[in-house]
Amino acid sequence: MKATVEGTSVLTGRDGRVLYDQSGYGRPEGDGIRLAPQEALYLLHRHRIEISDYTFDTLLAEYADQRNFLRSFLVYRDLRERGYVVQTGPHDYRVFRRGEKPGTGESLYLVRVLSERDPIRFTKLIEEVITARNMRKQYVLAVVDDEEELTYYEIKLQKLTGACAPSEIGSCDAVLVGKSAMILVPPGSDLEKAGFGKRFDEERLMISPVELLYLM
């Protein structure tokens, strides 16, 4: 089917609506659909669309000047090849469950694309994970290395809890053993319940230097 480049996206005619209805490509606009650059390039590579005056190579060269485009396209192509319906969005991509698409299902993953060399701002990362959790989505980092290999990491926030507060732990004597300390307490002690130490044997609990300083 025919399509035309329009700015930074690609527009199809009426026959392009089948791509949206069947496989979730693009977003409806008028009688046709508007394709994001990654979608258009993938469909051109798969010979699903034709763009006047453009081949796959020339369209790739056209979009390659966009920041991080090649990396983003590699992730898009990989997700599509795995059988997922993918839409561009504020977190780079919204990914639907297999067998679901816009209009008939909800996206399951919010995917952020990174290079292995990109610095990570953890405050920003935490904000995005919280946003994804509030939307009942799973947050995923798609990391591309220098060899263009992809690795996906699901990011979750873990709430750390202890069975008892440090103020509830009774005082006890410890014996220095090198840089660590040994405490004579039975299994299931308040220290262990609060997450301190490592059981050495049935009678002894080994406390690390950092834990020792904190408890002192």
Summary of the structure (lengths in Angstrom):
residues: 216
radius of gyration: 26.6
end to end distance: 74.1
largest distance: 81.8
contacts: 573
relative contact order: 0.08
helix: 31%
strand: 30%
